[in-house]
Amino acid sequence: MQKIRIYLLLITVTFFSVLILPILAQSNNELTISAAGSLTAVLEEIKPIYEQQNPQTTLVYNFGSSGSLQQQIEQGAPVDVFFSAAARQMDALASKNLIITQTRRDLLSNDLVLITPTNTNIISSFTDLTKPEIQNLAIGDPGSVPAGQYAEEILTFYGILEQVKDKLVYGRNVSQVLNFVETGNVDGGILFLTDSKNSERIQVVATAPPESHSPVVYPIAVLTSSQQPELAQEFINFLAGSEAQAIFSKYGFTTKE
């Protein structure tokens, strides 16, 4: 009799395991998003909103410079969605068939600004950067940071790149550029407008005109290596929707949808 009870108990446990495990699996879908550092604050605000509306999905962010993220993906990092701060890195992945082409879209735009510490007034324009009293200027590493690529284009537009080249201090991402200026370790910096909104220790002294640099676009796409492309596409669709777009606008991004 005891053996029969144990046998029936095992059957019951097995039966409910078969029913419950798929449900648990569905409720634990992790979606990995590699996103440009300039998107950190806004995507962190979007995360709980999306997860509340989609309880079966957990968003896992990997922030960094777009160039570094591109290299990670090329080396096989397990990523579902890539959200870049420039087309260049997305184009590179597309050329290697690492993104699902039809999922790619340009979601956002941004402005480039010249910033200084709040306790100084020796810089009021980009051309002021040639003054001898200006010792250094922080920009992102042009090799991997889109904001740094745009910064070089701006300096070239004003015809001062060669004059200020020895003053340049390179940050590995926009957060480091911002930190250099906040701490007063440099006289100024060039970064995205949205990054300047995150600090009270800096001031914007000039905005680069659109014609001074390549168009700033933030492309997003699902990777071909994603194990859950449908979920990844759903997340992109959410970011393109009115609720997320309103949050992007609040942070200073220009929405393109």
BALOBA-1460 file (C-alpha; in Angstrom, 3 decimals):
// residues 257
<rec num="1" residu="m" x="0.000" y="0.000" z="0.000"/>
<rec num="2" residu="q" x="2.840" y="2.338" z="0.923"/>
<rec num="3" residu="k" x="4.540" y="1.627" z="-2.415"/>
<rec num="4" residu="i" x="1.333" y="2.460" z="-4.273"/>
<rec num="5" residu="r" x="1.048" y="5.809" z="-2.472"/>
<rec num="6" residu="i" x="4.655" y="6.685" z="-3.306"/>
<rec num="7" residu="y" x="4.084" y="5.673" z="-6.912"/>
<rec num="8" residu="l" x="0.957" y="7.850" z="-7.163"/>
<rec num="9" residu="l" x="2.822" y="10.751" z="-5.547"/>
<rec num="10" residu="l" x="5.615" y="10.488" z="-8.107"/>
<rec num="11" residu="i" x="3.106" y="10.463" z="-10.948"/>
<rec num="12" residu="t" x="1.397" y="13.556" z="-9.510"/>
<rec num="13" residu="v" x="4.692" y="15.440" z="-9.080"/>
<rec num="14" residu="t" x="5.780" y="14.530" z="-12.608"/>
<rec num="15" residu="f" x="2.431" y="15.597" z="-14.053"/>
<rec num="16" residu="f" x="2.495" y="19.030" z="-12.423"/>
<rec num="17" residu="s" x="6.170" y="19.498" z="-13.300"/>
<rec num="18" residu="v" x="5.309" y="19.036" z="-16.961"/>
<rec num="19" residu="l" x="2.621" y="21.713" z="-16.625"/>
<rec num="20" residu="i" x="4.576" y="24.201" z="-14.531"/>
<rec num="21" residu="l" x="8.043" y="24.111" z="-16.093"/>
<rec num="22" residu="p" x="6.982" y="25.635" z="-19.436"/>
<rec num="23" residu="i" x="5.210" y="28.403" z="-17.532"/>
<rec num="24" residu="l" x="8.315" y="29.092" z="-15.454"/>
<rec num="25" residu="a" x="10.439" y="29.100" z="-18.580"/>
<rec num="26" residu="q" x="8.129" y="31.614" z="-20.221"/>
<rec num="27" residu="s" x="8.306" y="33.892" z="-17.170"/>
<rec num="28" residu="n" x="12.103" y="33.937" z="-17.164"/>
<rec num="29" residu="n" x="12.967" y="35.112" z="-20.664"/>
<rec num="30" residu="e" x="16.037" y="37.338" z="-20.459"/>
<rec num="31" residu="l" x="16.536" y="39.817" z="-23.270"/>
<rec num="32" residu="t" x="20.086" y="41.157" z="-23.549"/>
<rec num="33" residu="i" x="20.411" y="44.650" z="-24.998"/>
<rec num="34" residu="s" x="23.810" y="46.125" z="-25.818"/>
<rec num="35" residu="a" x="23.290" y="49.889" z="-25.903"/>
<rec num="36" residu="a" x="25.403" y="53.013" z="-26.290"/>
<rec num="37" residu="g" x="26.443" y="54.650" z="-23.027"/>
<rec num="38" residu="s" x="24.497" y="57.815" z="-23.837"/>
<rec num="39" residu="l" x="21.298" y="55.751" z="-23.551"/>
<rec num="40" residu="t" x="21.954" y="54.571" z="-19.987"/>
<rec num="41" residu="a" x="19.676" y="56.894" z="-18.023"/>
<rec num="42" residu="v" x="16.715" y="56.768" z="-20.394"/>
<rec num="43" residu="l" x="16.777" y="52.987" z="-20.856"/>
<rec num="44" residu="e" x="17.020" y="52.471" z="-17.100"/>
<rec num="45" residu="e" x="13.807" y="54.472" z="-16.732"/>
<rec num="46" residu="i" x="12.124" y="52.460" z="-19.482"/>
<rec num="47" residu="k" x="13.155" y="49.081" z="-18.000"/>
<rec num="48" residu="p" x="10.610" y="48.794" z="-15.119"/>
<rec num="49" residu="i" x="7.821" y="50.129" z="-17.329"/>
<rec num="50" residu="y" x="8.465" y="47.509" z="-19.996"/>
<rec num="51" residu="e" x="8.900" y="44.675" z="-17.508"/>
<rec num="52" residu="q" x="5.655" y="45.571" z="-15.750"/>
<rec num="53" residu="q" x="3.797" y="45.422" z="-19.051"/>
<rec num="54" residu="n" x="5.686" y="42.281" z="-20.125"/>
<rec num="55" residu="p" x="6.203" y="40.231" z="-16.937"/>
<rec num="56" residu="q" x="7.481" y="37.262" z="-18.926"/>
<rec num="57" residu="t" x="10.569" y="39.238" z="-19.991"/>
<rec num="58" residu="t" x="13.548" y="40.537" z="-18.018"/>
<rec num="59" residu="l" x="15.719" y="43.183" z="-19.674"/>
<rec num="60" residu="v" x="19.470" y="42.827" z="-19.196"/>
<rec num="61" residu="y" x="21.453" y="45.876" z="-20.289"/>
<rec num="62" residu="n" x="25.069" y="46.023" z="-21.396"/>
<rec num="63" residu="f" x="26.152" y="49.660" z="-21.778"/>
<rec num="64" residu="g" x="29.376" y="50.858" z="-23.381"/>
<rec num="65" residu="s" x="30.810" y="52.708" z="-26.336"/>
<rec num="66" residu="s" x="29.185" y="51.641" z="-29.597"/>
<rec num="67" residu="g" x="32.540" y="50.550" z="-30.996"/>
<rec num="68" residu="s" x="33.321" y="48.336" z="-28.010"/>
<rec num="69" residu="l" x="29.858" y="46.780" z="-28.155"/>
<rec num="70" residu="q" x="30.289" y="46.140" z="-31.872"/>
<rec num="71" residu="q" x="33.531" y="44.278" z="-31.180"/>
<rec num="72" residu="q" x="31.902" y="42.212" z="-28.434"/>
<rec num="73" residu="i" x="29.141" y="41.169" z="-30.828"/>
<rec num="74" residu="e" x="31.641" y="40.308" z="-33.560"/>
<rec num="75" residu="q" x="33.467" y="38.116" z="-31.044"/>
<rec num="76" residu="g" x="30.294" y="36.177" z="-30.266"/>
<rec num="77" residu="a" x="28.851" y="37.882" z="-27.193"/>
<rec num="78" residu="p" x="25.285" y="36.622" z="-26.521"/>
<rec num="79" residu="v" x="23.222" y="39.691" z="-27.412"/>
<rec num="80" residu="d" x="19.648" y="39.991" z="-28.655"/>
<rec num="81" residu="v" x="19.418" y="43.699" z="-29.534"/>
<rec num="82" residu="f" x="22.061" y="46.266" z="-30.490"/>
<rec num="83" residu="f" x="21.231" y="49.961" z="-29.948"/>
<rec num="84" residu="s" x="24.056" y="52.087" z="-31.354"/>
<rec num="85" residu="a" x="24.795" y="55.813" z="-31.174"/>
<rec num="86" residu="a" x="25.884" y="55.887" z="-34.818"/>
<rec num="87" residu="a" x="25.210" y="54.124" z="-38.098"/>
<rec num="88" residu="r" x="28.868" y="53.218" z="-38.587"/>
<rec num="89" residu="q" x="28.903" y="50.406" z="-36.028"/>
<rec num="90" residu="m" x="25.546" y="49.031" z="-37.163"/>
<rec num="91" residu="d" x="26.709" y="49.121" z="-40.790"/>
<rec num="92" residu="a" x="29.787" y="47.112" z="-39.824"/>
<rec num="93" residu="l" x="27.640" y="44.395" z="-38.253"/>
<rec num="94" residu="a" x="25.264" y="44.428" z="-41.219"/>
<rec num="95" residu="s" x="28.176" y="43.868" z="-43.611"/>
<rec num="96" residu="k" x="28.955" y="40.662" z="-41.710"/>
<rec num="97" residu="n" x="25.314" y="39.516" z="-41.646"/>
<rec num="98" residu="l" x="25.215" y="39.830" z="-37.855"/>
<rec num="99" residu="i" x="21.903" y="41.718" z="-37.730"/>
<rec num="100" residu="i" x="18.458" y="40.857" z="-39.074"/>
<rec num="101" residu="t" x="18.247" y="43.562" z="-41.727"/>
<rec num="102" residu="q" x="14.472" y="43.983" z="-41.741"/>
<rec num="103" residu="t" x="14.451" y="44.736" z="-37.996"/>
<rec num="104" residu="r" x="16.803" y="47.697" z="-38.308"/>
<rec num="105" residu="r" x="15.379" y="51.178" z="-37.804"/>
<rec num="106" residu="d" x="16.673" y="54.629" z="-36.851"/>
<rec num="107" residu="l" x="14.904" y="55.520" z="-33.611"/>
<rec num="108" residu="l" x="16.567" y="58.685" z="-32.325"/>
<rec num="109" residu="s" x="18.737" y="61.697" z="-33.021"/>
<rec num="110" residu="n" x="20.827" y="63.917" z="-30.739"/>
<rec num="111" residu="d" x="22.762" y="67.187" z="-30.664"/>
<rec num="112" residu="l" x="26.453" y="67.742" z="-29.938"/>
<rec num="113" residu="v" x="27.433" y="70.395" z="-27.402"/>
<rec num="114" residu="l" x="30.537" y="72.029" z="-25.985"/>
<rec num="115" residu="i" x="30.597" y="71.970" z="-22.195"/>
<rec num="116" residu="t" x="32.784" y="73.471" z="-19.460"/>
<rec num="117" residu="p" x="32.851" y="73.296" z="-15.658"/>
<rec num="118" residu="t" x="30.271" y="75.657" z="-14.142"/>
<rec num="119" residu="n" x="32.943" y="77.711" z="-12.362"/>
<rec num="120" residu="t" x="34.665" y="78.965" z="-15.517"/>
<rec num="121" residu="n" x="33.826" y="81.357" z="-18.356"/>
<rec num="122" residu="i" x="36.924" y="81.264" z="-20.554"/>
<rec num="123" residu="i" x="35.148" y="79.304" z="-23.303"/>
<rec num="124" residu="s" x="32.000" y="80.519" z="-25.025"/>
<rec num="125" residu="s" x="32.393" y="79.058" z="-28.539"/>
<rec num="126" residu="f" x="34.170" y="76.291" z="-30.406"/>
<rec num="127" residu="t" x="36.723" y="78.725" z="-31.830"/>
<rec num="128" residu="d" x="37.713" y="79.714" z="-28.285"/>
<rec num="129" residu="l" x="39.341" y="76.306" z="-28.001"/>
<rec num="130" residu="t" x="42.382" y="77.658" z="-29.848"/>
<rec num="131" residu="k" x="43.138" y="80.158" z="-27.066"/>
<rec num="132" residu="p" x="46.528" y="79.514" z="-25.446"/>
<rec num="133" residu="e" x="44.973" y="79.479" z="-21.967"/>
<rec num="134" residu="i" x="42.859" y="76.466" z="-22.958"/>
<rec num="135" residu="q" x="45.069" y="73.562" z="-21.958"/>
<rec num="136" residu="n" x="42.933" y="70.542" z="-22.769"/>
<rec num="137" residu="l" x="39.663" y="69.345" z="-24.273"/>
<rec num="138" residu="a" x="37.986" y="65.998" z="-23.655"/>
<rec num="139" residu="i" x="36.306" y="64.034" z="-26.441"/>
<rec num="140" residu="g" x="35.418" y="60.376" z="-26.860"/>
<rec num="141" residu="d" x="37.946" y="58.103" z="-28.519"/>
<rec num="142" residu="p" x="37.054" y="58.524" z="-32.223"/>
<rec num="143" residu="g" x="38.001" y="54.909" z="-32.862"/>
<rec num="144" residu="s" x="35.163" y="53.528" z="-30.765"/>
<rec num="145" residu="v" x="32.986" y="56.363" z="-29.428"/>
<rec num="146" residu="p" x="30.539" y="57.967" z="-31.898"/>
<rec num="147" residu="a" x="30.502" y="61.248" z="-29.947"/>
<rec num="148" residu="g" x="34.270" y="61.386" z="-30.456"/>
<rec num="149" residu="q" x="33.883" y="60.835" z="-34.192"/>
<rec num="150" residu="y" x="31.373" y="63.674" z="-34.374"/>
<rec num="151" residu="a" x="33.639" y="65.880" z="-32.225"/>
<rec num="152" residu="e" x="36.496" y="65.526" z="-34.707"/>
<rec num="153" residu="e" x="34.130" y="66.423" z="-37.546"/>
<rec num="154" residu="i" x="33.040" y="69.558" z="-35.663"/>
<rec num="155" residu="l" x="36.625" y="70.646" z="-35.019"/>
<rec num="156" residu="t" x="37.401" y="70.043" z="-38.696"/>
<rec num="157" residu="f" x="34.339" y="72.082" z="-39.712"/>
<rec num="158" residu="y" x="35.661" y="75.057" z="-37.741"/>
<rec num="159" residu="g" x="39.142" y="74.528" z="-39.174"/>
<rec num="160" residu="i" x="40.770" y="74.098" z="-35.767"/>
<rec num="161" residu="l" x="41.407" y="70.352" z="-35.474"/>
<rec num="162" residu="e" x="45.143" y="70.605" z="-36.127"/>
<rec num="163" residu="q" x="45.455" y="73.566" z="-33.744"/>
<rec num="164" residu="v" x="43.839" y="71.753" z="-30.838"/>
<rec num="165" residu="k" x="45.038" y="68.205" z="-31.535"/>
<rec num="166" residu="d" x="47.703" y="68.324" z="-28.815"/>
<rec num="167" residu="k" x="45.072" y="69.468" z="-26.307"/>
<rec num="168" residu="l" x="42.769" y="66.510" z="-26.832"/>
<rec num="169" residu="v" x="42.150" y="64.077" z="-23.984"/>
<rec num="170" residu="y" x="40.317" y="60.926" z="-25.058"/>
<rec num="171" residu="g" x="37.625" y="59.205" z="-23.006"/>
<rec num="172" residu="r" x="36.719" y="55.563" z="-23.468"/>
<rec num="173" residu="n" x="33.020" y="56.549" z="-23.391"/>
<rec num="174" residu="v" x="30.831" y="59.637" z="-22.978"/>
<rec num="175" residu="s" x="30.523" y="59.099" z="-19.228"/>
<rec num="176" residu="q" x="34.278" y="59.442" z="-18.839"/>
<rec num="177" residu="v" x="34.317" y="62.597" z="-20.971"/>
<rec num="178" residu="l" x="31.618" y="64.064" z="-18.731"/>
<rec num="179" residu="n" x="33.579" y="63.086" z="-15.611"/>
<rec num="180" residu="f" x="36.737" y="64.771" z="-16.919"/>
<rec num="181" residu="v" x="34.834" y="68.054" z="-17.215"/>
<rec num="182" residu="e" x="32.878" y="67.699" z="-13.965"/>
<rec num="183" residu="t" x="36.056" y="67.222" z="-11.957"/>
<rec num="184" residu="g" x="37.825" y="70.148" z="-13.622"/>
<rec num="185" residu="n" x="40.564" y="67.922" z="-15.009"/>
<rec num="186" residu="v" x="39.970" y="69.463" z="-18.442"/>
<rec num="187" residu="d" x="38.855" y="72.904" z="-19.588"/>
<rec num="188" residu="g" x="36.029" y="71.611" z="-21.745"/>
<rec num="189" residu="g" x="34.509" y="68.674" z="-23.547"/>
<rec num="190" residu="i" x="32.343" y="67.771" z="-26.518"/>
<rec num="191" residu="l" x="29.550" y="65.249" z="-26.048"/>
<rec num="192" residu="f" x="25.881" y="64.623" z="-26.703"/>
<rec num="193" residu="l" x="23.315" y="67.109" z="-25.402"/>
<rec num="194" residu="t" x="21.529" y="64.323" z="-23.540"/>
<rec num="195" residu="d" x="24.650" y="63.538" z="-21.503"/>
<rec num="196" residu="s" x="24.987" y="67.168" z="-20.448"/>
<rec num="197" residu="k" x="21.543" y="67.028" z="-18.856"/>
<rec num="198" residu="n" x="22.720" y="64.512" z="-16.263"/>
<rec num="199" residu="s" x="24.999" y="66.896" z="-14.369"/>
<rec num="200" residu="e" x="24.723" y="70.161" z="-12.448"/>
<rec num="201" residu="r" x="28.509" y="70.580" z="-12.384"/>
<rec num="202" residu="i" x="28.843" y="71.503" z="-16.046"/>
<rec num="203" residu="q" x="27.358" y="74.100" z="-18.370"/>
<rec num="204" residu="v" x="26.620" y="74.047" z="-22.086"/>
<rec num="205" residu="v" x="28.392" y="76.957" z="-23.777"/>
<rec num="206" residu="a" x="27.764" y="76.102" z="-27.449"/>
<rec num="207" residu="t" x="25.728" y="73.749" z="-29.610"/>
<rec num="208" residu="a" x="27.252" y="72.417" z="-32.818"/>
<rec num="209" residu="p" x="25.210" y="73.339" z="-35.913"/>
<rec num="210" residu="p" x="23.825" y="70.327" z="-37.819"/>
<rec num="211" residu="e" x="25.975" y="71.081" z="-40.853"/>
<rec num="212" residu="s" x="29.164" y="70.742" z="-38.786"/>
<rec num="213" residu="h" x="28.949" y="66.959" z="-38.462"/>
<rec num="214" residu="s" x="27.381" y="63.848" z="-39.934"/>
<rec num="215" residu="p" x="23.714" y="63.281" z="-39.066"/>
<rec num="216" residu="v" x="23.411" y="61.784" z="-35.590"/>
<rec num="217" residu="v" x="21.223" y="58.688" z="-35.668"/>
<rec num="218" residu="y" x="20.673" y="55.912" z="-33.153"/>
<rec num="219" residu="p" x="19.950" y="52.714" z="-35.104"/>
<rec num="220" residu="i" x="18.610" y="49.596" z="-33.407"/>
<rec num="221" residu="a" x="18.317" y="46.018" z="-34.675"/>
<rec num="222" residu="v" x="17.863" y="42.391" z="-33.651"/>
<rec num="223" residu="l" x="20.970" y="40.241" z="-33.994"/>
<rec num="224" residu="t" x="20.939" y="37.130" z="-36.153"/>
<rec num="225" residu="s" x="22.366" y="35.192" z="-33.202"/>
<rec num="226" residu="s" x="19.393" y="36.016" z="-30.963"/>
<rec num="227" residu="q" x="17.640" y="32.940" z="-29.612"/>
<rec num="228" residu="q" x="14.408" y="34.905" z="-29.187"/>
<rec num="229" residu="p" x="14.068" y="37.267" z="-32.150"/>
<rec num="230" residu="e" x="10.315" y="37.666" z="-31.690"/>
<rec num="231" residu="l" x="10.736" y="38.984" z="-28.138"/>
<rec num="232" residu="a" x="13.575" y="41.215" z="-29.312"/>
<rec num="233" residu="q" x="11.352" y="42.666" z="-32.033"/>
<rec num="234" residu="e" x="8.589" y="43.283" z="-29.494"/>
<rec num="235" residu="f" x="11.020" y="45.337" z="-27.405"/>
<rec num="236" residu="i" x="12.042" y="47.420" z="-30.419"/>
<rec num="237" residu="n" x="8.379" y="47.990" z="-31.251"/>
<rec num="238" residu="f" x="7.821" y="49.216" z="-27.692"/>
<rec num="239" residu="l" x="10.728" y="51.674" z="-27.964"/>
<rec num="240" residu="a" x="9.200" y="53.020" z="-31.170"/>
<rec num="241" residu="g" x="5.828" y="53.509" z="-29.493"/>
<rec num="242" residu="s" x="4.442" y="56.738" z="-28.078"/>
<rec num="243" residu="e" x="5.064" y="55.888" z="-24.407"/>
<rec num="244" residu="a" x="8.785" y="55.213" z="-24.820"/>
<rec num="245" residu="q" x="9.215" y="58.033" z="-27.336"/>
<rec num="246" residu="a" x="7.848" y="60.506" z="-24.780"/>
<rec num="247" residu="i" x="10.491" y="59.344" z="-22.300"/>
<rec num="248" residu="f" x="13.248" y="59.705" z="-24.899"/>
<rec num="249" residu="s" x="12.068" y="63.268" z="-25.579"/>
<rec num="250" residu="k" x="12.157" y="64.065" z="-21.860"/>
<rec num="251" residu="y" x="15.855" y="63.192" z="-21.834"/>
<rec num="252" residu="g" x="16.588" y="65.483" z="-24.771"/>
<rec num="253" residu="f" x="16.593" y="63.025" z="-27.644"/>
<rec num="254" residu="t" x="14.901" y="63.893" z="-30.914"/>
<rec num="255" residu="t" x="12.600" y="61.062" z="-31.902"/>
<rec num="256" residu="k" x="12.561" y="59.944" z="-35.521"/>
<rec num="257" residu="e" x="9.428" y="57.802" z="-35.510"/>
